[in-house]
């Protein structure tokens, strides 16, 4: 999806005028939107893992984990002031990464004018909507496969340290975060992880998930997980 940036900004002066590329380090707040206060922006993730958190009852709660080639900034798609006033969320980096901030109106003008931009964004938003509101039942086998796929997507999005034949994932990737992302119960995720541990596919140590390198195929930066 990186060609979208090339389409949006065919000339460097446009990127400088209507966007901003930023390299970030792990464990930093990289974006916050407070409805009625902040100007909304579109964030395009070029590299790294990021955690979306929402403010509820004066506490921050994890809403989702996002990664390479994902867009953030759904607040840009409405001008309803009453709706926006109730929105307050922030984005924190879990790993080092790279973001591209895009001005709202510039992005929307291109989004509505060209299917090359419109359809990838629409597909991403539709998948999230279907997962959150319309997936009503998944049996245990499906949950196990969904958890396995989720780990696969994370590993494809970022390079992680290796030790003793295992990839070590960040501590922020917990069963609770996975449950929120998959829109299922934390109990079901724990059961799926227990099943994957029984296959010797994954283990845990020092509060981190470790995935066995023997189950990964690494070619030119891409990782696929067998199972």
Secondary structure, DSSP 8 states (H G I E B T S, - for coil): -THHHHHHTSSHHHHHHHEEEEEE-SS-EEEEEETTTS--EEEEEEES-EEEEEEETTEEEEEEEE-TT-EE-GGGG---HHHHHT-EEEEEESS-EEEEEEEHHHHHHHHHH-HHHHHHHHHHHHHHHIIIII-----HHHHHHHHHHHHHHHHHHS---EETTEEE--TT--HHHHHHHHTS-HHHHHHHHHHHHHTTSEEEETTEEEEEGGGEEEETTEEEE--
